[in-house]
Amino acid sequence: TDQSMKIEFFNSSMNVIGVASLPLDDVGPNWVRKAFEAVAPANSAWVRVVVSAWGVSQNGALQIDELELIEVDETPVPSNPGKKNHRVQIPA
């Protein structure tokens, strides 16, 4: 079984250059809030969010109430003024 939420980062040539994931194996019959953050690799051009629930049985289900992808452009580190971190957060 694979129950997860992941963020895939792509470069401008549409090649995957990074993946961050959160396992959802501990979900049950009650609603739970899931959230995680990922730092986009250098040269990231776009991002895709994937939620999967494989092998949950014929009686299983995975329901998503709300999914939000937020880009946070952090302030450059003063010792290296040209670098920026791009953090992506998914509160679920």
Sequence and secondary structure as in RCSB ss.txt:
>XXXX:A:sequence
TDQSMKIEFFNSSMNVIGVASLPLDDVGPNWVRKAFEAVAPANSAWVRVVVSAWGVSQNGALQIDELELIEVDET
PVPSNPGKKNHRVQIPA
>XXXX:A:secstr
 EEEEEEEEE TTS EEEEEEEE TT  SS    EEEEE  TT  EEEEEEEEES  TT     S    EEEE  
  TTSTT   EEEEEE 
